[in-house]
Amino acid sequence: MTRSQRPQLTLKIMFFAVFDVVGMVFFATGAVWFAKGEALFIPGFPTGTMGALAALVGGLLLMLWAAAQILREMIKPPANNVQEGK
């Protein structure tokens, strides 16, 4: 009977999680500008449609990339994977 191990939280995963959060902030900044026409955190950013669109798309891409990296790290087999019974 094999027992699956829980994924371990590593520095690499936390590093990618920070990028994920930054992507969420950029995405939210662009989305709020399109919804309300005002800045979310930084006054004066974004200044127009192109800046808001760049924040929205850039944030989305950064979130997707970071989430993919986190999933890749979590599905890797552990380095000390010892098969019992063989």
MMTF fields as JSON, N, C-alpha, C and O atoms, coordinates in Angstrom:
{
  "mmtfVersion": "1.0.0",
  "mmtfProducer": "UNKNOWN",
  "numBonds": 343,
  "numAtoms": 344,
  "numGroups": 86,
  "numChains": 1,
  "numModels": 1,
  "chainsPerModel": [1],
  "groupsPerChain": [86],
  "chainIdList": ["A"],
  "bondAtomList": [4, 2, 8, 6, 12, 10, 16, 14, 20, 18, 24, 22, 28, 26, 32, 30, 36, 34, 40, 38, 44, 42, 48, 46, 52, 50, 56, 54, 60, 58, 64, 62, 68, 66, 72, 70, 76, 74, 80, 78, 84, 82, 88, 86, 92, 90, 96, 94, 100, 98, 104, 102, 108, 106, 112, 110, 116, 114, 120, 118, 124, 122, 128, 126, 132, 130, 136, 134, 140, 138, 144, 142, 148, 146, 152, 150, 156, 154, 160, 158, 164, 162, 168, 166, 172, 170, 176, 174, 180, 178, 184, 182, 188, 186, 192, 190, 196, 194, 200, 198, 204, 202, 208, 206, 212, 210, 216, 214, 220, 218, 224, 222, 228, 226, 232, 230, 236, 234, 240, 238, 244, 242, 248, 246, 252, 250, 256, 254, 260, 258, 264, 262, 268, 266, 272, 270, 276, 274, 280, 278, 284, 282, 288, 286, 292, 290, 296, 294, 300, 298, 304, 302, 308, 306, 312, 310, 316, 314, 320, 318, 324, 322, 328, 326, 332, 330, 336, 334, 340, 338],
  "bondOrderList": [1, 1, 1, 1, 1, 1, 1, 1, 1, 1, 1, 1, 1, 1, 1, 1, 1, 1, 1, 1, 1, 1, 1, 1, 1, 1, 1, 1, 1, 1, 1, 1, 1, 1, 1, 1, 1, 1, 1, 1, 1, 1, 1, 1, 1, 1, 1, 1, 1, 1, 1, 1, 1, 1, 1, 1, 1, 1, 1, 1, 1, 1, 1, 1, 1, 1, 1, 1, 1, 1, 1, 1, 1, 1, 1, 1, 1, 1, 1, 1, 1, 1, 1, 1, 1],
  "groupList": [{"groupName": "MET", "atomNameList": ["N", "CA", "C", "O"], "elementList": ["N", "C", "C", "O"], "formalChargeList": [0, 0, 0, 0], "bondAtomList": [1, 0, 2, 1, 3, 2], "bondOrderList": [1, 1, 2], "singleLetterCode": "M", "chemCompType": "L-PEPTIDE LINKING"}, {"groupName": "THR", "atomNameList": ["N", "CA", "C", "O"], "elementList": ["N", "C", "C", "O"], "formalChargeList": [0, 0, 0, 0], "bondAtomList": [1, 0, 2, 1, 3, 2], "bondOrderList": [1, 1, 2], "singleLetterCode": "T", "chemCompType": "L-PEPTIDE LINKING"}, {"groupName": "ARG", "atomNameList": ["N", "CA", "C", "O"], "elementList": ["N", "C", "C", "O"], "formalChargeList": [0, 0, 0, 0], "bondAtomList": [1, 0, 2, 1, 3, 2], "bondOrderList": [1, 1, 2], "singleLetterCode": "R", "chemCompType": "L-PEPTIDE LINKING"}, {"groupName": "SER", "atomNameList": ["N", "CA", "C", "O"], "elementList": ["N", "C", "C", "O"], "formalChargeList": [0, 0, 0, 0], "bondAtomList": [1, 0, 2, 1, 3, 2], "bondOrderList": [1, 1, 2], "singleLetterCode": "S", "chemCompType": "L-PEPTIDE LINKING"}, {"groupName": "GLN", "atomNameList": ["N", "CA", "C", "O"], "elementList": ["N", "C", "C", "O"], "formalChargeList": [0, 0, 0, 0], "bondAtomList": [1, 0, 2, 1, 3, 2], "bondOrderList": [1, 1, 2], "singleLetterCode": "Q", "chemCompType": "L-PEPTIDE LINKING"}, {"groupName": "PRO", "atomNameList": ["N", "CA", "C", "O"], "elementList": ["N", "C", "C", "O"], "formalChargeList": [0, 0, 0, 0], "bondAtomList": [1, 0, 2, 1, 3, 2], "bondOrderList": [1, 1, 2], "singleLetterCode": "P", "chemCompType": "L-PEPTIDE LINKING"}, {"groupName": "LEU", "atomNameList": ["N", "CA", "C", "O"], "elementList": ["N", "C", "C", "O"], "formalChargeList": [0, 0, 0, 0], "bondAtomList": [1, 0, 2, 1, 3, 2], "bondOrderList": [1, 1, 2], "singleLetterCode": "L", "chemCompType": "L-PEPTIDE LINKING"}, {"groupName": "LYS", "atomNameList": ["N", "CA", "C", "O"], "elementList": ["N", "C", "C", "O"], "formalChargeList": [0, 0, 0, 0], "bondAtomList": [1, 0, 2, 1, 3, 2], "bondOrderList": [1, 1, 2], "singleLetterCode": "K", "chemCompType": "L-PEPTIDE LINKING"}, {"groupName": "ILE", "atomNameList": ["N", "CA", "C", "O"], "elementList": ["N", "C", "C", "O"], "formalChargeList": [0, 0, 0, 0], "bondAtomList": [1, 0, 2, 1, 3, 2], "bondOrderList": [1, 1, 2], "singleLetterCode": "I", "chemCompType": "L-PEPTIDE LINKING"}, {"groupName": "PHE", "atomNameList": ["N", "CA", "C", "O"], "elementList": ["N", "C", "C", "O"], "formalChargeList": [0, 0, 0, 0], "bondAtomList": [1, 0, 2, 1, 3, 2], "bondOrderList": [1, 1, 2], "singleLetterCode": "F", "chemCompType": "L-PEPTIDE LINKING"}, {"groupName": "ALA", "atomNameList": ["N", "CA", "C", "O"], "elementList": ["N", "C", "C", "O"], "formalChargeList": [0, 0, 0, 0], "bondAtomList": [1, 0, 2, 1, 3, 2], "bondOrderList": [1, 1, 2], "singleLetterCode": "A", "chemCompType": "L-PEPTIDE LINKING"}, {"groupName": "VAL", "atomNameList": ["N", "CA", "C", "O"], "elementList": ["N", "C", "C", "O"], "formalChargeList": [0, 0, 0, 0], "bondAtomList": [1, 0, 2, 1, 3, 2], "bondOrderList": [1, 1, 2], "singleLetterCode": "V", "chemCompType": "L-PEPTIDE LINKING"}, {"groupName": "ASP", "atomNameList": ["N", "CA", "C", "O"], "elementList": ["N", "C", "C", "O"], "formalChargeList": [0, 0, 0, 0], "bondAtomList": [1, 0, 2, 1, 3, 2], "bondOrderList": [1, 1, 2], "singleLetterCode": "D", "chemCompType": "L-PEPTIDE LINKING"}, {"groupName": "GLY", "atomNameList": ["N", "CA", "C", "O"], "elementList": ["N", "C", "C", "O"], "formalChargeList": [0, 0, 0, 0], "bondAtomList": [1, 0, 2, 1, 3, 2], "bondOrderList": [1, 1, 2], "singleLetterCode": "G", "chemCompType": "PEPTIDE LINKING"}, {"groupName": "TRP", "atomNameList": ["N", "CA", "C", "O"], "elementList": ["N", "C", "C", "O"], "formalChargeList": [0, 0, 0, 0], "bondAtomList": [1, 0, 2, 1, 3, 2], "bondOrderList": [1, 1, 2], "singleLetterCode": "W", "chemCompType": "L-PEPTIDE LINKING"}, {"groupName": "GLU", "atomNameList": ["N", "CA", "C", "O"], "elementList": ["N", "C", "C", "O"], "formalChargeList": [0, 0, 0, 0], "bondAtomList": [1, 0, 2, 1, 3, 2], "bondOrderList": [1, 1, 2], "singleLetterCode": "E", "chemCompType": "L-PEPTIDE LINKING"}, {"groupName": "ASN", "atomNameList": ["N", "CA", "C", "O"], "elementList": ["N", "C", "C", "O"], "formalChargeList": [0, 0, 0, 0], "bondAtomList": [1, 0, 2, 1, 3, 2], "bondOrderList": [1, 1, 2], "singleLetterCode": "N", "chemCompType": "L-PEPTIDE LINKING"}],
  "groupTypeList": [0, 1, 2, 3, 4, 2, 5, 4, 6, 1, 6, 7, 8, 0, 9, 9, 10, 11, 9, 12, 11, 11, 13, 0, 11, 9, 9, 10, 1, 13, 10, 11, 14, 9, 10, 7, 13, 15, 10, 6, 9, 8, 5, 13, 9, 5, 1, 13, 1, 0, 13, 10, 6, 10, 10, 6, 11, 13, 13, 6, 6, 6, 0, 6, 14, 10, 10, 10, 4, 8, 6, 2, 15, 0, 8, 7, 5, 5, 10, 16, 16, 11, 4, 15, 13, 7],
  "groupIdList": [1, 2, 3, 4, 5, 6, 7, 8, 9, 10, 11, 12, 13, 14, 15, 16, 17, 18, 19, 20, 21, 22, 23, 24, 25, 26, 27, 28, 29, 30, 31, 32, 33, 34, 35, 36, 37, 38, 39, 40, 41, 42, 43, 44, 45, 46, 47, 48, 49, 50, 51, 52, 53, 54, 55, 56, 57, 58, 59, 60, 61, 62, 63, 64, 65, 66, 67, 68, 69, 70, 71, 72, 73, 74, 75, 76, 77, 78, 79, 80, 81, 82, 83, 84, 85, 86],
  "secStructList": [7, 7, 7, 7, 7, 7, 7, 7, 7, 7, 2, 2, 2, 2, 2, 2, 2, 2, 2, 2, 2, 2, 2, 2, 2, 2, 2, 2, 2, 2, 2, 2, 2, 2, 2, 2, 1, 1, 7, 1, 1, 1, 6, 6, 7, 1, 7, 1, 2, 2, 2, 2, 2, 2, 2, 2, 2, 2, 2, 2, 2, 2, 2, 2, 2, 2, 2, 2, 2, 2, 2, 2, 2, 2, 2, 1, 7, 7, 6, 6, 7, 7, 7, 6, 6, 7],
  "xCoordList": [0.843, 0.0, 0.893, 1.76, 0.688, 1.499, 0.767, -0.458, 1.553, 1.004, 1.504, 2.712, 0.591, 1.019, 1.424, 0.82, 2.457, 2.934, 2.312, 2.008, 2.133, 1.627, 2.751, 3.913, 2.42, 3.453, 4.059, 3.355, 5.343, 6.044, 6.127, 6.38, 5.915, 6.072, 7.559, 8.257, 8.029, 9.45, 9.621, 8.652, 10.854, 11.15, 10.781, 10.329, 10.978, 10.639, 9.147, 8.747, 8.33, 6.887, 6.469, 5.606, 7.076, 6.754, 7.187, 6.497, 8.316, 8.797, 7.789, 7.474, 7.282, 6.288, 4.96, 4.236, 4.636, 3.413, 3.473, 2.458, 4.664, 4.818, 4.537, 3.859, 5.047, 4.77, 3.276, 2.731, 2.618, 1.192, 0.428, -0.502, 0.813, 0.159, 0.404, -0.509, 1.628, 1.933, 1.068, 0.557, 0.909, 0.049, -1.395, -2.079, -1.861, -3.231, -3.409, -4.439, -2.408, -2.485, -2.521, -3.322, -1.653, -1.666, -2.994, -3.555, -3.49, -4.771, -5.895, -6.71, -5.927, -6.965, -6.842, -7.853, -5.612, -5.406, -6.003, -6.712, -5.717, -6.28, -7.786, -8.484, -8.3, -9.745, -10.492, -11.547, -9.954, -10.611, -10.588, -11.558, -9.499, -9.447, -10.524, -11.18, -10.71, -11.751, -13.154, -14.065, -13.338, -14.66, -15.04, -16.169, -14.086, -14.4, -13.671, -14.052, -12.631, -11.853, -10.929, -10.509, -10.599, -9.702, -8.649, -8.795, -7.582, -6.47, -6.86, -7.716, -6.224, -6.507, -5.586, -6.066, -4.274, -3.302, -2.433, -2.287, -1.861, -0.914, -1.656, -2.167, -1.722, -2.412, -1.766, -0.547, -2.573, -2.066, -1.614, -1.124, -1.761, -1.418, -2.616, -3.128, -3.07, -2.68, -3.254, -4.258, -2.598, -3.01, -4.016, -4.69, -4.121, -5.047, -5.411, -5.078, -6.099, -6.582, -5.445, -5.519, -4.393, -3.284, -2.569, -2.199, -2.373, -1.751, -2.605, -2.097, -3.906, -4.823, -4.867, -4.9, -4.866, -4.868, -3.565, -3.581, -2.447, -1.156, -1.136, -0.644, -1.669, -1.722, -2.627, -2.297, -3.765, -4.718, -4.124, -4.144, -3.601, -3.05, -1.761, -1.563, -0.89, 0.357, 0.102, 0.76, -0.854, -1.203, -1.761, -1.431, -2.612, -3.178, -2.095, -2.071, -1.203, -0.113, 0.803, 1.231, 1.105, 1.964, 1.295, 1.954, -0.007, -0.733, -0.726, -0.486, -0.99, -1.014, 0.351, 0.462, 1.403, 2.757, 3.116, 3.637, 2.833, 3.179, 2.388, 2.938, 1.116, 0.308, 0.82, 0.841, 1.231, 1.783, 3.089, 3.329, 3.919, 5.183, 4.924, 5.608, 3.942, 3.601, 3.108, 3.522, 2.225, 1.733, 2.852, 2.893, 3.763, 4.903, 5.759, 6.198, 5.991, 6.789, 6.068, 6.698, 4.747, 4.006, 3.846, 3.704, 3.868, 3.709, 5.035, 5.055, 6.143, 7.445, 7.531, 7.106, 8.08, 8.274, 9.36, 10.317, 9.217, 10.239, 11.607, 11.696, 12.652, 14.012, 14.387, 15.184, 13.821, 14.134, 13.047, 12.699, 12.518, 11.459, 12.05, 12.754, 11.776, 12.284, 11.113, 10.107, 11.249, 10.193, 10.378, 11.424, 9.344, 9.409, 9.011, 8.155, 9.625, 9.281, 10.022, 9.724, 10.954, 11.703, 13.162, 13.971],
  "yCoordList": [-1.174, 0.0, 1.244, 1.386, 2.124, 3.334, 4.471, 4.588, 5.281, 6.415, 7.695, 7.904, 8.545, 9.779, 10.798, 10.899, 11.537, 12.559, 13.897, 14.163, 14.721, 16.07, 16.905, 16.732, 17.808, 18.686, 19.56, 20.026, 19.773, 20.593, 22.031, 22.283, 22.972, 24.378, 24.702, 24.521, 25.175, 25.486, 26.986, 27.702, 27.433, 28.832, 29.176, 30.284, 28.216, 28.429, 28.675, 29.57, 27.902, 28.064, 29.41, 30.092, 29.787, 31.087, 32.228, 33.243, 32.074, 33.07, 33.26, 34.393, 32.159, 32.244, 32.799, 33.469, 32.523, 33.059, 34.583, 35.26, 35.118, 36.574, 37.161, 38.182, 36.529, 36.985, 36.884, 37.737, 35.86, 35.699, 36.862, 37.4, 37.242, 38.354, 39.665, 40.481, 39.872, 41.083, 41.118, 42.173, 39.982, 39.907, 40.236, 40.903, 39.771, 40.082, 41.582, 42.149, 42.219, 43.658, 44.428, 45.348, 44.056, 44.73, 44.515, 45.451, 43.291, 42.981, 43.807, 44.398, 43.841, 44.604, 46.095, 46.785, 46.599, 48.008, 48.356, 49.354, 47.535, 47.776, 47.623, 48.411, 46.607, 46.365, 47.508, 47.931, 48.007, 49.112, 50.367, 51.125, 50.597, 51.785, 51.703, 52.701, 50.514, 50.371, 50.471, 50.99, 49.986, 49.998, 51.381, 51.837, 52.041, 53.306, 54.507, 55.648, 54.268, 55.378, 56.024, 57.165, 55.313, 55.86, 54.833, 53.636, 55.337, 54.474, 53.629, 54.017, 52.478, 51.589, 51.897, 52.224, 51.799, 52.012, 53.245, 54.078, 53.351, 54.425, 55.556, 55.363, 56.727, 57.85, 58.183, 58.325, 58.3, 58.639, 57.448, 57.639, 56.225, 55.045, 54.125, 53.776, 53.733, 54.092, 55.454, 55.912, 56.073, 57.414, 57.396, 58.396, 56.29, 56.239, 54.811, 53.866, 54.682, 53.382, 52.414, 51.238, 52.906, 52.004, 51.496, 50.324, 52.35, 51.932, 50.933, 49.96, 51.177, 50.257, 48.912, 47.858, 48.959, 47.719, 46.939, 45.714, 47.654, 47.001, 46.373, 45.257, 47.082, 46.533, 45.312, 44.32, 45.379, 44.274, 43.028, 41.942, 43.193, 42.05, 41.551, 40.345, 42.474, 42.071, 41.337, 40.339, 41.824, 41.147, 39.764, 38.82, 39.642, 38.331, 37.347, 36.203, 37.8, 36.921, 36.529, 35.379, 37.477, 37.182, 36.19, 35.294, 36.342, 35.39, 33.984, 33.004, 33.891, 32.578, 31.913, 30.716, 32.702, 32.151, 31.657, 30.553, 32.482, 32.106, 30.877, 29.991, 30.823, 29.658, 28.39, 27.328, 28.49, 27.323, 26.867, 25.668, 27.81, 27.459, 26.805, 25.851, 27.314, 26.718, 25.289, 24.385, 25.082, 23.728, 22.795, 21.637, 23.294, 22.482, 22.047, 20.899, 22.967, 22.63, 21.636, 20.775, 21.762, 20.894, 19.468, 18.534, 19.291, 17.933, 17.205, 16.016, 17.913, 17.243, 16.194, 16.441, 15.023, 14.043, 14.528, 15.173, 14.221, 14.651, 14.055, 12.967, 14.766, 14.319, 13.053, 12.245, 12.879, 11.702, 10.637, 9.997, 10.452, 9.484, 8.078, 7.677, 7.33, 5.959, 5.017, 5.109, 4.111, 3.143, 1.987, 1.339, 1.746, 0.67, -0.658, -0.698, -1.706, -3.03, -3.464, -4.53, -2.696, -3.087, -3.098, -3.4],
  "zCoordList": [0.0, 0.0, 0.0, 0.863, -0.945, -1.006, -0.31, -0.357, 0.319, 1.043, 0.395, 0.279, -0.025, -0.67, 0.392, 1.46, 0.059, 0.978, 0.612, -0.55, 1.616, 1.374, 0.784, 1.154, -0.129, -0.688, 0.407, 1.302, 0.327, 1.302, 0.821, -0.357, 1.729, 1.408, 1.387, 2.385, 0.259, 0.115, -0.15, -0.402, -0.087, -0.392, -1.829, -2.118, -2.723, -4.124, -4.292, -5.038, -3.617, -3.7, -3.108, -3.66, -1.994, -1.393, -2.305, -2.392, -2.982, -3.93, -5.06, -5.423, -5.618, -6.679, -6.155, -6.893, -4.887, -4.298, -4.199, -4.36, -3.935, -3.898, -5.279, -5.39, -6.323, -7.682, -7.99, -8.69, -7.478, -7.678, -7.04, -7.642, -5.844, -5.156, -5.9, -6.035, -6.382, -7.161, -8.426, -8.801, -9.07, -10.244, -9.909, -10.685, -8.753, -8.331, -8.103, -8.466, -7.505, -7.251, -8.561, -8.72, -9.508, -10.81, -11.532, -12.101, -11.505, -12.15, -11.528, -12.236, -10.196, -9.509, -9.799, -9.931, -9.898, -10.215, -11.57, -11.705, -12.569, -13.897, -13.914, -14.552, -13.213, -13.198, -12.51, -12.983, -11.401, -10.689, -11.547, -11.558, -12.264, -13.117, -14.194, -14.493, -14.781, -15.803, -15.193, -15.838, -13.972, -13.348, -12.813, -12.995, -12.151, -11.478, -12.054, -11.789, -12.834, -13.379, -12.385, -12.579, -11.313, -10.293, -9.904, -10.151, -9.287, -8.888, -7.682, -6.888, -7.557, -6.434, -5.258, -4.172, -5.454, -4.372, -4.587, -3.692, -5.774, -6.064, -6.768, -7.871, -6.15, -6.808, -8.157, -8.254, -9.161, -10.485, -11.316, -12.429, -10.815, -11.612, -11.65, -10.587, -12.749, -14.106, -14.505, -13.959, -15.455, -15.861, -17.005, -17.254, -17.687, -18.82, -19.169, -18.453, -20.282, -20.722, -21.009, -20.651, -21.656, -21.999, -20.748, -20.684, -19.768, -18.514, -17.765, -17.207, -17.757, -17.085, -17.802, -17.167, -19.125, -19.897, -19.686, -19.568, -19.639, -19.384, -17.994, -17.824, -16.997, -15.637, -15.583, -14.933, -16.263, -16.266, -16.923, -16.344, -18.127, -18.871, -18.216, -18.069, -17.825, -17.168, -15.871, -15.58, -15.084, -13.836, -14.073, -13.354, -15.088, -15.413, -15.838, -15.386, -16.708, -17.152, -15.998, -15.908, -15.118, -13.971, -13.029, -12.502, -12.815, -11.964, -12.563, -11.857, -13.861, -14.512, -14.476, -14.208, -14.752, -14.726, -13.322, -13.161, -12.307, -10.935, -10.482, -9.829, -10.821, -10.435, -11.103, -10.481, -12.363, -13.059, -12.403, -12.264, -12.005, -11.344, -9.983, -9.612, -9.246, -7.952, -8.143, -7.417, -9.117, -9.381, -9.811, -9.395, -10.645, -11.088, -9.898, -9.827, -8.972, -7.792, -6.887, -6.273, -6.808, -5.899, -6.423, -5.634, -7.748, -8.267, -8.437, -8.753, -8.229, -8.299, -7.194, -6.066, -7.518, -6.449, -5.499, -5.927, -4.213, -3.261, -3.596, -4.165, -3.245, -3.559, -2.78, -3.258, -1.597, -0.783, -0.885, 0.108, -2.083, -2.329, -2.285, -3.212, -1.23, -1.069, -1.259, -0.555, -2.213, -2.436, -1.471, -1.438, -0.691, 0.271, -0.377, -1.26, 0.061, -0.415, -1.667, -2.205, -2.141, -3.345, -3.045, -3.922]
}
